[in-house]
């Protein structure tokens, strides 16, 4: 591959990413008044995080059941008011203990 083509590819990627990020900021001014749009935009980060996290919980562990146990543990801990970091630590500890027990 030529050096010039790599530079062109990088420039095209930079332009594409900046267009995607800058167009909404330039075209949309002010706050959204529609309740549906506001609630949709509020939950987008949570949905994105869930879509990336949930498959990894069952695929990375040696057994999908261990991931499901950690998932339910995290849901219960969050239900009782634990924050994001303590829930993540608790789930990691649960996976570590379950992996250790399953290896014995």
Buried (B, 14 or more C-beta within 10 A) or exposed (E): EEEEEEEEEEEEEEEEEEEEEEEEEEEEEEEEEEEEEEEEEEEEEEEEEEEEEEEEBBEEBEEEEBBBBBBEBBEEBBEEEBEEEEBBEBBEEBBEEBEEEEEE
